Amino acid sequence: MYNTDYPDQPLTINGNGRLHKEVREDRKPLPYRQEDIYDEGAVSLMSRQVETIIRTIGEDPEREGLLNTPERVSKAYQFLTQGYDQDPRAILSKALFAEDYSEMILVKDIEVFSLCEHHMLPFFGKAHIAYIPDGKIVGLSKLPRVVDVFARRLQVQERLTMQIRDAIQDVLQPHGVAVVIEATHMCMVMRGVQKQHSSTVTSSVSGSFLNATTREEFMRLI
């Protein structure tokens, strides 16, 4: 298999069985690329495990409709966990700009799709991110990309919320950061308590947003 960023260079599997690109030092890839690139060795290994699951639940993996399911599932999980191979702080660092602006910047209704680490079932919803800059702003598209990187991992919503906050705080060093995520968890909807209309809201703030007035303004805007 070959690297679609640089077609003349192969893809290899690292020690953890995850995707690794062999790139010459003078041709480094961008820190964030959302492409369907698969580690064929990992696909083969995972496909065998998925086939075992299909057989164990009482299905026939040789049935026409299931013949290619193990491979499709393997590729789906590689896509849904690609955040392990991406660096959210590098994404932010590539788009920092000096700007004398000191009011709240808010990006809201960012779509979130992730996998619950307890059942590996999806949870999905929206994230709202605000920060108050201290001499530096970041390209607006980088905030949703940071959400994607952390969401494309096995997660709990509480940790996801804090990881987004901490990455923005660490790189931008703003006066404060606020993150709210509203999500529906399929482990509560499809199984367990089976409450179809339940949702979970988490928040995490730092700096100026610890002030009740600033936090209230943020909550009112979202």
C-alpha positions as CSV (number, residue, x, y, z in Angstrom):
1,M,0.0,0.0,0.0
2,Y,1.2,3.5,-0.8
3,N,1.0,6.9,0.9
4,T,-1.5,9.1,-1.0
5,D,0.2,12.2,0.3
6,Y,3.4,11.0,-1.4
7,P,2.6,8.1,-3.8
8,D,6.2,7.0,-4.2
9,Q,6.5,6.2,-0.5
10,P,5.1,3.1,1.2
11,L,3.0,2.8,4.3
12,T,4.2,0.6,7.2
13,I,2.8,-0.6,10.5
14,N,4.3,0.8,13.6
15,G,4.9,-1.2,16.8
16,N,1.3,-0.6,18.0
17,G,-0.2,-1.9,14.7
18,R,-1.2,1.6,13.7
19,L,-0.7,3.5,10.5
20,H,2.8,4.9,10.0
21,K,3.9,6.9,7.0
22,E,7.6,6.7,5.9
23,V,8.3,10.3,4.8
24,R,11.6,11.8,4.1
25,E,12.7,14.6,6.4
26,D,12.3,17.2,3.6
27,R,8.8,16.1,2.8
28,K,6.8,16.1,6.0
29,P,3.0,15.7,5.7
30,L,0.5,18.1,7.1
31,P,-0.3,17.5,10.8
32,Y,-4.0,16.9,9.9
33,R,-5.4,15.1,6.9
34,Q,-8.7,13.3,7.0
35,E,-8.4,10.7,4.2
36,D,-9.4,7.1,3.8
37,I,-5.9,5.5,4.2
38,Y,-5.8,2.1,5.8
39,D,-3.1,-0.1,7.4
40,E,-3.6,-3.3,5.4
41,G,-1.8,-5.4,8.1
42,A,-4.2,-4.1,10.8
43,V,-7.2,-4.6,8.5
44,S,-6.2,-8.2,8.0
45,L,-5.7,-8.9,11.7
46,M,-8.9,-7.1,12.8
47,S,-10.9,-8.8,10.0
48,R,-10.2,-12.2,11.5
49,Q,-11.4,-11.1,14.9
50,V,-14.6,-9.6,13.4
51,E,-15.2,-12.8,11.6
52,T,-14.9,-14.6,14.9
53,I,-17.5,-12.3,16.5
54,I,-19.9,-12.8,13.6
55,R,-19.6,-16.6,14.0
56,T,-19.9,-16.4,17.8
57,I,-23.2,-14.5,17.8
58,G,-24.7,-17.3,15.6
59,E,-24.3,-15.8,12.1
60,D,-22.6,-17.3,9.1
61,P,-19.6,-15.2,7.9
62,E,-19.8,-17.0,4.6
63,R,-23.3,-15.7,3.9
64,E,-23.4,-13.4,0.9
65,G,-24.4,-10.3,2.8
66,L,-21.6,-10.8,5.4
67,L,-18.7,-11.9,3.1
68,N,-17.0,-8.4,3.1
69,T,-18.3,-7.3,6.5
70,P,-15.1,-8.1,8.5
71,E,-13.0,-5.9,6.2
72,R,-15.6,-3.1,6.2
73,V,-15.8,-3.1,10.0
74,S,-12.0,-3.1,10.3
75,K,-11.7,-0.1,8.0
76,A,-14.6,1.7,9.8
77,Y,-12.8,1.3,13.1
78,Q,-9.5,2.5,11.7
79,F,-11.3,5.6,10.4
80,L,-13.2,6.2,13.7
81,T,-10.0,5.9,15.7
82,Q,-7.7,7.9,13.4
83,G,-7.3,10.6,16.1
84,Y,-4.6,8.5,17.8
85,D,-2.3,9.3,14.9
86,Q,-3.0,13.0,14.9
87,D,-1.6,15.9,17.0
88,P,-4.2,18.5,18.0
89,R,-1.5,20.9,19.4
90,A,0.3,20.8,16.0
91,I,-2.9,21.6,14.3
92,L,-3.4,24.7,16.4
93,S,0.2,25.8,16.3
94,K,0.1,25.9,12.4
95,A,-2.5,28.6,12.4
96,L,-1.7,31.1,15.1
97,F,-1.9,34.8,14.3
98,A,-1.0,37.9,16.4
99,E,-4.1,40.0,16.9
100,D,-5.0,42.8,19.3
101,Y,-8.5,41.4,20.1
102,S,-9.6,40.7,23.7
103,E,-13.3,39.8,23.5
104,M,-14.8,36.3,23.5
105,I,-14.5,34.2,20.3
106,L,-17.1,31.5,20.1
107,V,-17.5,28.6,17.6
108,K,-20.7,26.7,18.3
109,D,-22.7,23.7,17.0
110,I,-19.6,21.8,16.0
111,E,-20.7,18.3,15.1
112,V,-19.1,15.5,17.3
113,F,-19.0,11.8,16.6
114,S,-17.1,9.5,18.9
115,L,-17.0,6.0,20.4
116,C,-17.8,5.2,24.0
117,E,-14.8,3.4,25.5
118,H,-17.1,1.2,27.7
119,H,-19.2,-0.4,24.9
120,M,-17.5,0.9,21.7
121,L,-20.9,2.3,20.7
122,P,-21.3,5.7,19.2
123,F,-22.1,8.9,20.9
124,F,-22.8,12.1,18.9
125,G,-23.9,15.7,19.3
126,K,-22.5,19.2,19.3
127,A,-19.6,21.0,20.9
128,H,-19.4,24.7,21.7
129,I,-16.0,26.3,22.2
130,A,-15.1,29.8,23.3
131,Y,-11.9,31.5,24.3
132,I,-10.7,35.0,25.2
133,P,-7.4,35.7,23.4
134,D,-4.4,37.3,24.9
135,G,-2.6,38.6,21.8
136,K,-3.0,35.4,19.7
137,I,-6.0,34.0,17.8
138,V,-6.3,30.8,15.9
139,G,-7.8,30.0,12.5
140,L,-11.4,29.2,13.1
141,S,-11.4,25.9,11.2
142,K,-8.8,24.5,13.6
143,L,-11.2,24.4,16.5
144,P,-13.5,21.8,14.8
145,R,-10.4,19.9,13.7
146,V,-9.2,19.7,17.3
147,V,-12.6,18.3,18.3
148,D,-12.3,15.7,15.6
149,V,-8.9,14.5,16.6
150,F,-9.9,13.9,20.2
151,A,-13.3,12.5,19.2
152,R,-11.8,10.0,16.8
153,R,-10.6,7.9,19.8
154,L,-12.2,5.7,22.4
155,Q,-13.6,8.3,24.7
156,V,-15.8,9.3,27.6
157,Q,-17.5,12.6,27.1
158,E,-16.1,14.1,30.3
159,R,-12.5,13.5,29.3
160,L,-13.2,14.6,25.7
161,T,-14.5,18.0,27.0
162,M,-11.4,18.5,29.1
163,Q,-8.9,17.5,26.4
164,I,-10.3,20.0,24.0
165,R,-10.1,22.7,26.7
166,D,-6.5,21.8,27.7
167,A,-5.2,21.7,24.1
168,I,-6.5,25.2,23.3
169,Q,-5.3,26.6,26.6
170,D,-1.8,25.1,26.2
171,V,-1.2,26.4,22.7
172,L,-3.0,29.7,22.6
173,Q,-2.4,30.7,26.2
174,P,-5.6,32.8,26.2
175,H,-7.2,34.5,29.2
176,G,-9.6,31.6,29.3
177,V,-11.3,28.7,27.5
178,A,-14.8,27.2,27.7
179,V,-16.1,24.0,26.2
180,V,-19.6,22.5,26.3
181,I,-20.6,19.2,24.7
182,E,-24.1,18.0,24.3
183,A,-24.4,14.4,23.2
184,T,-26.6,11.3,22.8
185,H,-25.1,8.0,23.8
186,M,-26.2,4.9,22.0
187,C,-25.2,2.8,25.0
188,M,-28.1,4.5,26.8
189,V,-30.5,4.6,23.8
190,M,-30.0,1.1,22.2
191,R,-29.2,-0.9,25.3
192,G,-29.1,-0.6,29.1
193,V,-31.8,1.9,30.3
194,Q,-33.0,2.4,26.7
195,K,-33.9,6.0,27.1
196,Q,-34.3,7.3,23.5
197,H,-34.6,11.0,24.4
198,S,-31.8,11.3,27.0
199,S,-28.8,13.5,26.4
200,T,-25.7,14.3,28.3
201,V,-24.2,17.8,28.8
202,T,-20.6,18.3,30.0
203,S,-18.6,21.6,30.4
204,S,-15.1,22.5,31.2
205,V,-13.7,26.0,31.7
206,S,-10.4,27.7,32.5
207,G,-9.2,31.2,33.3
208,S,-11.6,34.1,32.8
209,F,-14.5,31.6,32.3
210,L,-14.3,30.7,36.0
211,N,-15.8,34.1,36.6
212,A,-19.6,33.7,36.9
213,T,-20.4,36.7,34.7
214,T,-18.2,35.6,31.8
215,R,-19.4,32.0,32.1
216,E,-23.0,33.2,32.1
217,E,-22.4,35.2,28.9
218,F,-20.9,32.1,27.2
219,M,-23.9,29.9,28.2
220,R,-26.3,32.6,27.0
221,L,-24.6,32.8,23.6
222,I,-24.8,29.0,23.0
